[in-house]
Amino acid sequence: MTQPVDPRLARALIPLQDAFAGDGDLWLVGGAVRDVLLDRPLSDWDLVTTGDAERTARTYSKAIGAPVFPLSERHGAWRVVGEDHEVDITGAPDGITADLLRRDLTINAIAVRVADGETLAVPGALDDLEDRVLRVVADSSFRDDPLRLLRLVRLSVELDLAVAPETVALAQRDAALAAEPAGERQRAELERILLSRDPVDGLRFLDQLGLLGVVLPEVKALAAVEQNRYHHLDVLDHTLQVLDAATDLIEQPEFAFDGAAPAVATALSEPLDADCDVALAVRWGALLHDIAKPYTRVEFENGHIGFPGHAQQGAELATAILERLRYSSAMQKCVAVLVREHLRLGFLVPDGALDARAVHRYRVATDPWAIASVVVSLADRWSTRGPRARQRWIRRHEQLAIEMAQALAFPVAAPLLRGDTLAEALGCEPGPVIGALLAQIAEEQAAGTISNEAEAIAFARTQPSAPTA
């Protein structure tokens, strides 16, 4: 169906028209058109040509002085990477109409000819865009590409769009197919759901469609797992509350961490690898912090419910999940620390004042993601409000979180001596015993009981594990 050009699209086409003057075979399509018509910022462009995709890509590359490279030989796709945008160009040898009919959702099946703004759309596409509704182009859409199942949820939460009832039914019909895409493709969609403004809505929608148990069966297994009287929710609902709280702490640390907020924000913005930062790891850590509870649940004779060892087992299970999704070893290690140590700060609540020795031990256990661990711990505490929970414990945990974050923001003092120096002083070879003694010396240094090399050596000689001449 041909439509008159929308003024917003006309403005968006100007830079492309400058680069592709006279090319009547080129169309702006898909998410780029959708985002313009939803008044969203446009950073990436999807173009389809009924001509030669490589020639078109090289023409644009030359026009803006940017690199170009092939994306897919099978699909004849090319990418041009500009300073502030990317342009993907794909061939459509059987025509633009056929290309639109193969697309996933009606709102992504709109094309605008670059040369003159002529607009083509599958039936109902523009109405669906106006009504903010996601609807599949064809009943076979999810079977044609099962990744579209996860993309449906992702677009719904990212763009705040409803999903047509018949599309919900089709997704539920084909939910089992969501396991077919490679782990890294699943990861890309799940990650953007977690990074959305309200990831809990996304996870609940995954569950509604029957997708949660397919792509994250370990998370689905948390449903209906009853907890003890310190909790008011089953493990799944508790976990989702923790994720919601962690998301808020990431986005607005000043509301919980007071003067420590800048240190928290800095720690969360640290990169883990080329694609991920610590804040994303915190979201995964929140989602997976109790992942082993279904497998560690014990009902004791007195009626108390416990989950012995769930933190350690959870760290191992979280690592396996992230490995399945093809996350980097850095992400796996970070999330494992957050899961394994999510109870540690809470154990300090009965101790009263936070001293330098406790800070040091916390830092050692959670290094180098100590502040991120504080965030997960506080989110967990906020979400634990059963009949045995007490507001004074929550208040004390909040105070501890601020104090710990402030203390962790200070740099660690340089070691008082090296291992070879200590080994020479004790008349032995470097090894595990020297390593253990250095760890003890570091704690005493943090606590302020020793302050120089001579005191460190003297302290080491008093320890039962010290080698004797």
N, C-alpha and C positions, 0 to 999 in steps of 0.2 A: 504494500500500500504506500503510495507516494504522498508526502505531506509537505506543506510550505516550510521554508527554513525558519527555525526559531532564532530570534535575535541573539540569544546567548551562544548558540552554535556558530552563528555567523561571525561573532567576535573571536571565538576560539579557533576558527579556521584561518584567520588572517596570516599567522606565521607560516602555516603549511602552504597556503596559496602562494606566498612569496617564494618558497623553495620549489614548489611543483607547478609553476605557471604552465597552463596548457595541458596538464595531464588529466584527461577525463576518465582514466581507468582506476583512480585512487579513491578509497573510501575510508573515512574515520568510522570506527565500529566499536561495539562492545562496551566495556567498562568506561572508556573515555567519553563516549556519548552519554551514557547513563549518568556519570558524575557531573558533567556540565549541566544536564537537565535537572539534577538534584541540587544544583548550586553548591557543589563540593569543589574544592581546589583540584585542579588538573595538573598532575606531575608526569604521568606516563601516558603515552599515546599508543593506541592499537590501530594499525592501518592494514587494509586489505586491498590488493591490486589484482585486477583481472589480467594484468600484463606480467612483466618479468619482475619478480620480487627482489632479486639480487640487484638488478639495474636500478630499481627504484630506491633501494637502501643506499646504494653507492652514490646516487644523485643527492640524497639528503645529507649523507655523510660529508660530501664535498661542499655542499651549500653552507653547512654550519661548522665545518672544520672539526668533526668529531670522529672517533673510531667506529668501525663497523665490523661485525662478525656474524657468522651463521649461528642460529639457535637450533635449528632442526633440519637436517638434510631431507628427512622423510616428509616433513610438511612444508619444506621450502621457506622456512621462516628465518628472518634476519633481524638483528638488533643494532640500533645506532645509539650510542651513549653520549648525550650532551652534558654540559656542565650542571644543569639543574633538572634534567628530564631524560627519560629513555623513550625510544620509539621502536616498537616491534612492527615489522612489516611481513605479511604473509600473503602468499599467492592464492587466488581463487579461480583456477582455470575453468571451472564450470559455472562461473558467474556469481554475482553478489547475492542474488536471491537464494540460491542453493546454499551458500555459505551461512546466511542468516538462519535458514531452516535447520541447520545442523547444530546450532548453538543451544546452550543449556536452558536459559531462562528468557522469557519474553523481553524483559527490560535490558537484557544484554544482546538482543537481536534487533538492533536499530543501527542503521548505517547512514552516513551523511557524505555525499560526494564532495570532495575537497574543492573541486573546480568551481562549483556553483551553489553548493549548499542543499542540493536536492536530497530529500530524506526518504529512505525506505525503511519499513518496519514490518515484522510479522504481525498478523492480526491480533489486536488487543494490546500490543506492546506499549503504545503511548498512553492508553487508558490505565494499564497496570502501573506505569511509572507515575502517573498523576495520582493514583490511589495508593501508591507506595506498597505494592503487593508483588511478591515473588511467585511466579507461576512457570512451570516448565513449558518449553516449546512443544515437546512431544512426550507421549506416555513412555517412550523407550529411553528418555533422557538419561536416567540414572544407570540403566543397563549399558548404554553406549559408553559411558565414562563414570564408573562408581565414585571417583573422587568428587563428583558433583554433589554427592550426598553431604559430605562435610562442608563443601563450599556453600551449600544452601544455608546451613546453620551459621557459618561465618558471615555471609552477607546479611543475614537477618539481624545479627547482633551488631555488626559494624555499622550498618546503614540504618538501623532501627526500622526495618521493614517487616510487614506481616507476610505470612505464607498462605497461599490459597489452600482451602481444605482439600481439594483434589490432589494438590501437590504433596501435602502432608501424607495423604493415603498412599500415594505412589512411593514416597520415601520409606514409609513403614513397610510396604510390600518388598522393597528391594534392599532393606537395611543390611542384610547379611553380606551384600556385595562390598560394603565399605572396608572390609578387611583386605580386599584385593590390591589396591594401590600400594606401591613401595612405601616403606617406612618414612623416608624423607618427604614424600608427597603428603602423607597423612600429617606428619609433623608440621609442615608449612601451614596447613589449615588449622590444626589444633592450637598452634602457637598464636595465630592471629585471633582466635577465639579467646585465649587467655589474656591477650593484650588489649582486648576490647574494653570499653568503659564498664561493662557489666558482664564479666565472664561467667558468673553464676547463672544468668539467664541462658547463656550459650550452652552450658553443661546440662542444665535442666531440659533444654530443647533437644540436645543430643539424646538424652534419656527418653524423652517423649517419643522420639522417632525410632527408638530401638537401636540407636547407633552407639550409645555409651558402652554397652556390653560387648560390642563388636570391636571397637578400636581401643577402648580402655576397660577391659573386663575386670581388671583389678580394682578400679574405682567403682564400678557397678556393684562389685561384691561387698562394698561397704554398706549398702542399703539394708535396713532392718537389723543391723547388728547392734543389739542393745548394749548400753554402757552402764557404768555405776552411777551412784547417786550424786556424784559431782557434775554429771552431765545432764542436760535437759533434752538432748536430741540423740538419735541414732548416729552411727559413725559417718554415714554419707551426709546427712544434713549438717552435722557438726563441721565436717570437712568443708562444705560449701560456705558455711559462715566464716570459717577461718580464711578461706580464699577471698571472700568479700572484704574482710577486715584487713588482710594483707594488701589487697589492691588499694584500699583507702590510705593505708600507711605509706605506700609507695608514692601515691599521687599527692598526698598532703601531710608530709611528715611533721610539719610545724604544729599540727593540732595535737600531737601526742608526745613529741620529743622536745618541745620547748627549745631551750638554747642548744640542744644537741642536734636539732633538725638539719643544719648545714652539713654536719659530719655524716648523718644518715643519708642525705641526698647524694653526697659525694661517693659514699661507699656503694650505694645501689647503682650508680651510673658507671661504675668501673666495668670495662669490657672483660668478658670471659674468653671470647674468641672473636673471630672476624665478624660473626653474625649476632652474637648474643651478649647481653650485659647481665650484671648480678640481679637487677630487678626482675628479669624474666625468670631467673633461677629461684627467686623468692616466691614467685607465683607457682612454679612447679613444686617447690618445697612445701608450700601451704596445701596444695592439692594432694600431695603424696605423704604428708607427715604421719598419718595414721594408717598407711596403706597395708600394714601387716596385722592390724587388729583382728580381722576375721580369722587369722591363722594362729593367733596367740591367746585368744579369749579363754579365760578360765573362770568357772564359778566355784568359789571356795565353800567350805562346809558352813561357814557363818553367813552365807548368802551374798558376800561381797563379790563383785565382778572385777577381775583384773586382766591385764594384758602384758604379762611379764615378757621382757625381751622384744617388745614390738618396735622400739626405736631402732635397735641394731638390725633386726630382720627387715624392718622397713627400709633402711638405707640400702640393703642389698637388693630388695625388690625394686626400689626406685631406680637403682642403677640399671637393672635389667630392662625396665620399661623405657628408659631414655636411650639405652643402646638399641632397642628394637626400633625406636623412632629416629635412629641415626644421629643422635646428638653427639657433640664432641666429648672427648674424655674430660675436658675442663668443666663442661656443664654437668656431666655425670658426677664428678667428684664434688662439685659445689653443692648440688642438691643432696647428695649422700650425707654431707656434713650437716646440712640444715635439718634433714630428717633425723639423723642419729642423735643430734644434740638439742632437739626442740624442747626437751624437758629440763635441760640443765639450769637455765635461769630461774625457773620456777622452784627448783630445789633450794635456791638461796633465800627464798621468801621468809622462812622461819628464822633465818640467822640474824636478822636485824640489819645493822649497818654493813655496807659493802666496803671491804678493806682491799688493800693493794694486792694481797696474796690471792684473794678470790678473783679479782680482775685478771691477774696473771694466769691463773688456772683456766679461767674461761677462755682467754685469748689463745692459750696453747691448744685447748680442745677444739676450738672452732676456726683456727687460723687457716687461711687468710680471710675468712668470711664471717668474722665475729659479729660485726654490726648487723649483717644480714640475718644471722641467727637470732639476734635480739628481736628483729622485726617479726620473724615467724613465731617466736615464743610469745610475744605480746598479742599477736593476732589469735593465737591458740587460747591464751588466757581469757581474752575478751569473749570468746565463743564457748566458754565453759561455765554454765550458770544453772547447774542442777540444784536440788534442794539442800545438798550438803555444801555447796559453794558459799563463800562469804564475801561480801563487798569489800571488807578490809583487806582480804587477800588480793583481790583485783587491784585495789588502790596501791597496795605495797608493791605489787608486780609492776604497775605503771611507774612508780618511783624508781624501782630497781632498773627498769629499762632505760630511763633517762640517765641515771647515774652511770650505768654500765656503758651506754653509748658515749657519754662525755669522757669517761675514762679511757675507752678504747680509741678515741680520737687522738690522744696524745701518742707521739711516736715512741717506739720501744728503744730503750737505751742500748748503746753498743755493748756487746759482751765484754766482761772483764778480762777474759783470757781465752786463748784458743785451745783446742783439744791437745795438740802436740805439746804445747807449753805445760799443760796440766800433767800429761803423761810423763814428760821429762822430770817434772818436780816430784812425781810420785814413784819414779823409777820403774815405769812399766811401758808397754806398748799401747798405742791408741787402739781402742776397740769399744765394744758395747758398754763395758763398765765405765769407761771415760765419758761416753755419751750420756749415760744416766747421771753421772756426777755433774756434768755440765748443765743438765736440766735442773738439778737441785740448786746449783749455784745461781742459775738464772732466776729461779723463784725467790731465793733469798735476796738477790739484788733488787728484784721488783718490790719485795717487802721492806727493803731498806735496812736489812741487818748486816749486809756487807757492801763495801763500796769501792774496793780496789783489788788488784791482782793478789797481793799478799794475803788479804783476808779471805779471798776465794780459795787459795791453796790451803790455808789453815783450816777452813771449814771442811774442805774435801777430806783432809786427813782424819777428821773426827767421825766420818761416816763409816758405818759397819762394812759397806761395800768397797771401801777404798783398799787398793792393793797394799800389801805390806812388804817392806824390803826384805 
